[in-house]
Amino acid sequence: MSVDHLSNALNSIKVHEMVGKMQCLVPASKLISQVLEILKREGYIKGFEEIQGRGCEKKFAVELDGRINNCGTIKPRLPVKKTEWAKTEQKYIPGIGIGLLIVSTPEGLITNAEAQEKRIGGRLVAYVY
């Protein structure tokens, strides 16, 4: 059984937010970096920086902002057609304008709003609200 580092990272962020912590450590990877960059750009976290963990493992120190109520990965990573965004948003986020989906597209990781704007589909990766 493989370890899902993105799920672990988002769960750690959610738990630290729930108990009121202002910072947490998550494993470092390219995918996690891209997801954190989107969360930062959209105002869900203050920022993050890569630090050296124990041994040779790298981690991200994430500065929390207290804005995340829930977040997680979407498994399996379901494909979404460019015409199905409204229906898909209803499944994973609580309301219009509340939260976002993170989607893997041919143009890289973007939000569901950006995918709708560019009229492209993709595979669901994560949600946050």
Secondary structure as GFF3:
##gff-version 3
##sequence-region A 1 129
A	DSSP	alpha_helix	5	18	.	.	.	ID=ss1
A	DSSP	beta_strand	23	27	.	.	.	ID=ss2
A	DSSP	alpha_helix	30	41	.	.	.	ID=ss3
A	DSSP	beta_strand	45	52	.	.	.	ID=ss4
A	DSSP	beta_strand	58	64	.	.	.	ID=ss5
A	DSSP	beta_strand	71	73	.	.	.	ID=ss6
A	DSSP	beta_strand	79	80	.	.	.	ID=ss7
A	DSSP	alpha_helix	85	92	.	.	.	ID=ss8
A	DSSP	beta_strand	100	105	.	.	.	ID=ss9
A	DSSP	beta_strand	108	111	.	.	.	ID=ss10
A	DSSP	alpha_helix	112	118	.	.	.	ID=ss11
A	DSSP	beta_strand	122	128	.	.	.	ID=ss12
###
